[in-house]
Amino acid sequence: MTTEAKDPLAGLDTIDWAGLNHAYGSAADVPGLLRALCDPDEEERLGALGKLYTNVFHQGSRYEATAHAVPFLARIAADTSLADRDAVLGLLAGLAIGYDEAHLPGGVDTAGWRSRVAEFVARDPADLIAELDRQVAEAPDEGERRAREWRRQMFDCAYEQRAAAAELAAYDAVRGEVRGVTALLADADPGVRTGAAYVLGWFPEEAAGTLPALLGLLERETDPGVTATALVAVGLLGTPGDAALAARLRPRLDAGDAVVRWAAATALARLGHPAEDASAVLAELAAAQAEPPSAGATGVPFHEGDLRGYSAASLTLLADRHPEETLSAVTDGLAAATSGPAVFPVATAALRLAFGDERPTPLPPFAELTAGQRRLVGVLAELDEDTWSWVNFLEIVDAWGLPQQRAALRAYAGRPPA
């Protein structure tokens, strides 16, 4: 193999980057940033990584240039002479799927995604605008009408259709690198093994090759963080109801490391655990609500490392069999959560468990709620002012018809003013 063939940036200048776009317009700056990722200076590398997170991956969005950057990033991640390869793998995962919370706890629905994009890009713009107009006219209240009207005014059909196609193209570009990423499961760096397992968990269409490789990693791995990440990836790639795969994961519920037990429970919750494992799966996920396990030096990158939030989402998968226990566990987690964004996924899961997927209309009097619903509302009312200052949180409580002011929710629950 020639030296040039080993160069992770070979072919970089053959691409018309200036003719491609990213979040800030022309992607002419991307080649320089990719070169900086290979720089021996840490400040240069991390600065370039941060800029790539803001231009080819801007707040979860992907662009025309994103897919073109993927092969170079994959080769950088595979080059053992370079540093920060685990961070590059994290960027690759983001370029594929955006923020992973949107795909958890069920994993990536590739068939549904492909179908939705194909249908959307084929739609007549006039039909899309007419549909938005109907949504405005059918708004249930004035606040929702204003929100829908704003979305209607801001909607750019051509841009949205290009964006949908670009995001799927980025996913498929990373999918094209799965073989090379799979090889990194044998890397000497545990951070790289963790990053590789994390990336592979998002490509169910490649499971025939990646699932055996991940199971092989589990047989030889000693690092708890790598093991936990691989277990979660196996759970996301496996077919729900696969009893043989569940049986292979079941012994990990008895592991000495809490994060490994948590990961096994997470995987089994998604796969549909055998009845005899129900109490252990529920117990591990409930324990993570009270006190998330330490993920060790490598960390577990799923759900941005928020194991409490991920556990809350996983507990919703058990609600049909254990409704009271799961709501109680997630409410415990909400009470134990600190403040601000860490509360959001737990509150979302708790409200879904308590009230279902649709907002109660009208909201019943507090006295008519179930005991579990009353307890949850009380916990929400006790959350601090910082949490209640976030628009994201207000949107969460409003989605289930609860008051959007802390004082109003406390009054609804019969609590004294804070």
Wavefront OBJ file of the C-alpha trace (Angstrom):
o trace
v 0.000 0.000 0.000
v 1.365 3.419 -0.898
v 1.876 6.190 1.606
v -0.753 8.259 -0.191
v -3.337 5.487 0.180
v -2.802 5.545 3.940
v -3.375 9.291 4.123
v -6.791 9.823 5.783
v -7.188 13.060 3.831
v -6.383 11.643 0.391
v -8.802 13.112 -2.149
v -9.824 16.000 0.106
v -9.050 18.645 -2.514
v -10.912 16.871 -5.303
v -14.248 17.865 -3.743
v -15.853 21.209 -4.589
v -16.379 22.183 -0.970
v -17.177 25.792 -1.866
v -20.089 24.516 -3.948
v -21.553 22.621 -0.992
v -23.408 24.180 1.922
v -23.476 23.814 5.677
v -25.149 25.758 8.479
v -23.304 28.981 7.655
v -23.368 28.846 3.853
v -20.391 27.713 1.785
v -18.509 24.679 3.122
v -15.163 26.038 1.876
v -13.825 25.940 5.450
v -14.384 22.206 5.945
v -11.095 20.977 4.365
v -9.083 23.160 6.734
v -11.017 21.848 9.703
v -10.475 18.238 8.648
v -6.764 18.928 8.318
v -6.749 20.517 11.769
v -8.232 17.320 13.216
v -4.931 15.659 12.275
v -2.791 18.394 13.849
v -0.440 17.375 16.678
v -1.582 20.407 18.674
v -4.508 19.530 20.938
v -5.954 23.038 20.881
v -6.069 22.980 17.081
v -7.753 19.567 17.047
v -10.397 20.378 19.604
v -11.081 23.761 18.050
v -11.665 22.120 14.676
v -13.908 19.483 16.224
v -16.011 22.167 17.877
v -16.382 24.078 14.613
v -17.447 20.928 12.751
v -20.111 20.405 15.398
v -21.467 23.856 14.592
v -21.324 23.828 10.780
v -21.821 20.327 9.329
v -23.775 19.355 12.455
v -25.619 22.398 13.715
v -27.953 21.711 16.639
v -28.594 18.243 15.249
v -29.089 19.297 11.618
v -27.020 17.959 8.735
v -26.314 19.569 5.372
v -25.073 18.905 1.830
v -21.442 18.985 2.973
v -22.017 16.573 5.843
v -22.040 13.357 3.839
v -18.893 14.442 1.976
v -17.009 14.911 5.252
v -17.878 11.443 6.556
v -15.274 9.283 4.720
v -12.444 11.527 5.885
v -13.661 11.457 9.469
v -13.921 7.668 9.348
v -10.332 7.377 8.089
v -9.113 9.805 10.764
v -10.814 7.644 13.406
v -9.052 4.578 12.031
v -5.561 6.136 11.911
v -3.755 4.980 15.053
v -1.121 7.708 14.649
v -3.728 10.383 15.383
v -5.258 11.582 18.652
v -8.860 12.133 19.783
v -10.147 9.312 17.599
v -12.897 8.523 20.116
v -14.183 12.087 19.787
v -14.197 11.777 16.006
v -16.296 8.621 16.303
v -18.741 10.552 18.476
v -19.020 13.175 15.743
v -19.625 10.452 13.153
v -22.526 9.112 15.189
v -24.005 12.588 15.430
v -23.687 13.101 11.682
v -25.577 9.853 11.157
v -28.524 10.314 13.502
v -28.496 13.793 15.034
v -29.169 13.750 18.774
v -29.566 10.150 19.831
v -32.324 10.855 22.353
v -34.734 11.065 19.395
v -34.055 7.372 18.638
v -34.111 5.968 22.156
v -35.117 3.630 23.625
v -36.251 1.831 20.482
v -33.300 2.420 18.129
v -33.277 3.789 14.587
v -36.378 2.961 12.552
v -34.598 3.015 9.210
v -37.527 1.704 7.186
v -39.850 4.347 8.586
v -37.241 7.073 8.126
v -36.596 6.174 4.494
v -40.311 6.019 3.781
v -40.995 9.388 5.408
v -38.196 11.135 3.527
v -39.208 9.632 0.181
v -42.790 10.731 0.711
v -41.834 14.207 1.946
v -39.422 15.102 -0.862
v -42.007 13.965 -3.418
v -44.775 16.155 -1.987
v -46.100 19.098 -3.969
v -45.144 22.304 -2.102
v -48.693 23.609 -2.536
v -50.061 20.543 -0.748
v -47.624 21.014 2.144
v -48.615 24.661 2.547
v -52.320 23.734 2.428
v -51.726 21.143 5.150
v -50.039 23.728 7.370
v -52.949 26.111 6.786
v -55.372 23.392 7.899
v -53.316 22.811 11.042
v -53.530 26.518 11.885
v -57.295 26.513 11.361
v -57.719 23.404 13.553
v -55.627 24.639 16.492
v -57.399 23.823 19.785
v -56.594 27.155 21.457
v -55.143 30.594 20.776
v -51.651 29.764 22.043
v -51.378 26.729 19.823
v -52.820 28.679 16.900
v -50.087 31.308 17.219
v -47.396 28.614 17.413
v -48.729 26.865 14.312
v -49.080 30.158 12.468
v -45.445 30.987 13.209
v -44.347 27.575 11.874
v -46.440 28.177 8.769
v -44.837 31.569 8.157
v -41.301 30.220 8.643
v -41.773 27.113 6.494
v -39.540 26.999 3.385
v -40.610 23.935 1.449
v -37.594 23.664 -0.859
v -35.178 24.084 2.038
v -36.974 21.540 4.227
v -37.043 18.965 1.438
v -33.318 19.416 0.779
v -32.602 19.183 4.494
v -34.538 15.924 4.855
v -32.616 14.412 1.945
v -29.282 15.659 3.324
v -29.871 14.088 6.734
v -30.634 10.698 5.227
v -27.613 11.048 2.918
v -25.407 11.681 5.956
v -26.806 8.583 7.662
v -26.074 6.477 4.589
v -22.582 7.938 4.289
v -21.765 6.753 7.811
v -23.441 3.439 7.028
v -20.955 3.097 4.182
v -18.136 3.221 6.751
v -19.537 0.503 9.029
v -17.016 -2.117 7.947
v -14.096 0.095 8.936
v -15.784 1.104 12.198
v -16.396 -2.564 13.029
v -12.657 -3.210 12.759
v -12.122 -0.621 15.500
v -13.791 -2.934 18.021
v -10.348 -4.539 18.219
v -8.499 -1.235 18.733
v -6.051 -0.997 21.609
v -7.691 2.194 22.903
v -10.782 1.490 25.065
v -12.181 4.904 24.165
v -12.053 3.985 20.494
v -13.692 0.617 21.175
v -16.437 2.438 23.059
v -16.901 4.933 20.230
v -17.014 2.190 17.617
v -19.632 0.196 19.531
v -21.701 3.346 19.946
v -21.629 4.124 16.220
v -22.543 0.565 15.242
v -25.654 0.546 17.423
v -27.435 2.899 14.997
v -27.344 0.711 11.881
v -29.823 -2.173 12.131
v -29.560 -2.758 8.372
v -25.952 -3.851 8.991
v -26.724 -6.064 11.985
v -25.926 -9.303 10.173
v -22.257 -8.313 10.289
v -22.042 -6.007 13.285
v -24.069 -7.966 15.829
v -21.677 -10.979 15.793
v -18.732 -8.572 16.042
v -20.231 -6.846 19.080
v -21.014 -10.175 20.736
v -17.421 -11.200 20.067
v -16.225 -8.016 21.751
v -18.335 -8.854 24.807
v -16.601 -12.215 25.113
v -13.144 -10.649 25.433
v -13.743 -7.150 26.848
v -12.689 -6.282 30.403
v -13.378 -2.538 30.518
v -16.821 -1.911 32.123
v -17.589 1.172 30.002
v -16.778 -0.590 26.749
v -18.783 -3.628 27.842
v -21.775 -1.509 28.800
v -21.715 0.408 25.509
v -21.483 -2.822 23.510
v -24.384 -4.343 25.466
v -26.628 -1.370 24.733
v -25.634 -1.493 21.056
v -26.501 -5.196 20.897
v -29.888 -4.445 22.436
v -30.579 -1.753 19.841
v -29.556 -3.974 16.928
v -31.298 -7.160 18.014
v -34.812 -8.099 16.984
v -37.369 -7.677 19.800
v -38.495 -11.089 20.960
v -35.193 -12.804 20.052
v -35.073 -15.243 22.968
v -31.664 -16.652 22.018
v -30.051 -13.217 22.037
v -31.746 -12.309 25.313
v -30.405 -15.519 26.833
v -26.861 -14.523 25.844
v -27.225 -11.195 27.601
v -29.043 -12.447 30.697
v -25.879 -13.451 32.694
v -24.739 -9.810 32.564
v -27.567 -8.928 34.954
v -25.400 -10.568 37.627
v -22.194 -8.708 36.735
v -20.086 -7.169 39.456
v -20.032 -3.724 37.819
v -23.248 -1.749 38.238
v -22.910 -0.093 34.840
v -22.732 -3.506 33.160
v -25.873 -4.657 34.985
v -27.591 -1.415 33.944
v -26.583 -1.940 30.306
v -27.815 -5.536 30.316
v -31.148 -4.390 31.749
v -31.337 -1.617 29.133
v -30.694 -4.084 26.318
v -33.169 -6.629 27.670
v -35.872 -3.995 28.132
v -35.596 -3.134 24.454
v -35.434 -6.770 23.305
v -38.386 -7.857 25.439
v -36.930 -9.616 28.446
v -37.893 -13.189 29.372
v -40.473 -13.313 32.153
v -37.979 -14.770 34.614
v -35.757 -11.682 34.201
v -38.523 -9.125 34.698
v -37.787 -8.268 38.314
v -34.035 -7.959 37.713
v -34.485 -5.720 34.661
v -36.944 -3.496 36.485
v -34.743 -3.365 39.589
v -31.630 -2.289 37.690
v -33.417 0.430 35.753
v -35.171 1.639 38.894
v -31.853 1.721 40.762
v -30.399 3.890 37.995
v -33.256 6.334 38.536
v -32.276 6.759 42.152
v -28.519 6.802 41.539
v -27.107 6.314 38.019
v -24.096 3.976 37.976
v -20.603 5.237 37.292
v -19.644 4.654 33.675
v -15.898 4.565 34.348
v -13.140 6.293 32.424
v -14.515 5.638 28.943
v -18.091 6.580 29.757
v -21.228 5.301 28.057
v -22.046 7.755 25.250
v -25.709 6.841 24.763
v -28.176 9.600 25.702
v -25.154 11.932 26.023
v -24.050 9.932 29.052
v -27.269 10.688 30.945
v -27.981 7.212 32.282
v -30.853 8.399 34.470
v -32.623 9.894 31.449
v -31.979 6.796 29.352
v -33.229 4.559 32.154
v -36.443 6.564 32.363
v -37.007 6.060 28.640
v -36.272 2.335 28.954
v -38.737 1.978 31.809
v -41.531 3.108 29.485
v -40.927 -0.135 27.566
v -41.936 -2.093 30.660
v -45.068 -0.098 31.440
v -47.508 -2.534 29.860
v -46.439 -5.282 32.279
v -45.485 -3.181 35.312
v -47.388 0.124 35.134
v -47.324 1.065 38.806
v -43.718 0.036 39.385
v -42.374 1.866 36.352
v -44.228 5.096 37.135
v -43.025 4.934 40.730
v -39.416 4.380 39.650
v -39.399 7.220 37.142
v -41.075 9.564 39.616
v -38.341 8.650 42.102
v -35.803 9.535 39.420
v -37.499 12.865 38.785
v -37.368 13.689 42.491
v -33.676 12.784 42.568
v -32.733 14.676 39.384
v -30.824 17.868 40.001
v -32.123 20.751 37.896
v -32.515 22.115 34.388
v -31.976 19.954 31.277
v -31.231 16.801 33.286
v -34.888 16.843 34.316
v -36.370 17.000 30.817
v -36.158 13.354 29.651
v -37.180 12.028 33.052
v -40.181 14.368 33.241
v -41.205 13.379 29.707
v -41.055 9.674 30.522
v -42.909 10.168 33.803
v -45.736 12.126 32.187
v -46.086 9.553 29.434
v -46.265 6.759 31.996
v -48.778 8.668 34.107
v -51.099 10.084 31.464
v -50.404 8.166 28.245
v -49.285 9.578 24.914
v -52.075 12.152 24.605
v -52.865 15.131 26.840
v -55.965 14.673 28.994
v -58.708 17.006 27.736
v -59.832 18.589 29.914
v -57.344 18.132 32.738
v -59.247 16.388 35.570
v -59.441 17.953 39.027
v -56.422 16.977 41.113
v -58.554 14.873 43.461
v -59.694 12.706 40.543
v -56.157 11.737 39.515
v -54.748 8.363 40.447
v -52.333 8.135 43.356
v -49.389 7.807 40.956
v -50.523 10.822 38.932
v -50.968 12.925 42.076
v -47.515 12.024 43.326
v -45.952 12.931 39.971
v -47.725 16.300 39.825
v -46.512 16.984 43.351
v -42.909 16.227 42.397
v -43.174 18.481 39.348
v -44.543 21.264 41.555
v -41.550 20.952 43.886
v -38.919 21.289 41.138
v -36.824 24.428 41.497
v -37.298 27.779 39.793
v -34.314 27.164 37.501
v -36.022 24.145 35.969
v -39.278 26.073 35.584
v -37.427 28.887 33.814
v -36.621 26.666 30.818
v -38.965 26.949 27.834
v -38.220 23.297 27.049
v -39.621 22.248 30.410
v -42.712 24.431 30.037
v -43.390 22.798 26.661
v -43.111 19.360 28.287
v -45.676 20.050 31.008
v -47.952 21.843 28.532
v -47.886 18.808 26.223
v -49.868 16.958 28.908
v -52.157 19.885 29.668
v -50.582 20.869 32.987
v -50.207 24.533 34.003
v -47.094 26.207 32.609
v -46.381 28.214 35.744
v -44.946 26.666 38.873
v -47.324 28.648 41.112
v -50.329 27.542 39.059
v -49.302 23.887 39.229
v -48.780 24.155 42.977
v -52.259 25.652 43.310
v -53.707 22.843 41.154
v -52.041 20.304 43.446
v -53.255 22.088 46.594
v -49.716 23.069 47.579
v -48.923 26.368 49.355
v -47.038 29.046 47.402
v -43.298 28.363 47.287
l 1 2 3 4 5 6 7 8 9 10 11 12 13 14 15 16 17 18 19 20 21 22 23 24 25 26 27 28 29 30 31 32 33 34 35 36 37 38 39 40 41 42 43 44 45 46 47 48 49 50 51 52 53 54 55 56 57 58 59 60 61 62 63 64 65 66 67 68 69 70 71 72 73 74 75 76 77 78 79 80 81 82 83 84 85 86 87 88 89 90 91 92 93 94 95 96 97 98 99 100 101 102 103 104 105 106 107 108 109 110 111 112 113 114 115 116 117 118 119 120 121 122 123 124 125 126 127 128 129 130 131 132 133 134 135 136 137 138 139 140 141 142 143 144 145 146 147 148 149 150 151 152 153 154 155 156 157 158 159 160 161 162 163 164 165 166 167 168 169 170 171 172 173 174 175 176 177 178 179 180 181 182 183 184 185 186 187 188 189 190 191 192 193 194 195 196 197 198 199 200 201 202 203 204 205 206 207 208 209 210 211 212 213 214 215 216 217 218 219 220 221 222 223 224 225 226 227 228 229 230 231 232 233 234 235 236 237 238 239 240 241 242 243 244 245 246 247 248 249 250 251 252 253 254 255 256 257 258 259 260 261 262 263 264 265 266 267 268 269 270 271 272 273 274 275 276 277 278 279 280 281 282 283 284 285 286 287 288 289 290 291 292 293 294 295 296 297 298 299 300 301 302 303 304 305 306 307 308 309 310 311 312 313 314 315 316 317 318 319 320 321 322 323 324 325 326 327 328 329 330 331 332 333 334 335 336 337 338 339 340 341 342 343 344 345 346 347 348 349 350 351 352 353 354 355 356 357 358 359 360 361 362 363 364 365 366 367 368 369 370 371 372 373 374 375 376 377 378 379 380 381 382 383 384 385 386 387 388 389 390 391 392 393 394 395 396 397 398 399 400 401 402 403 404 405 406 407 408 409 410 411 412 413 414 415 416 417 418
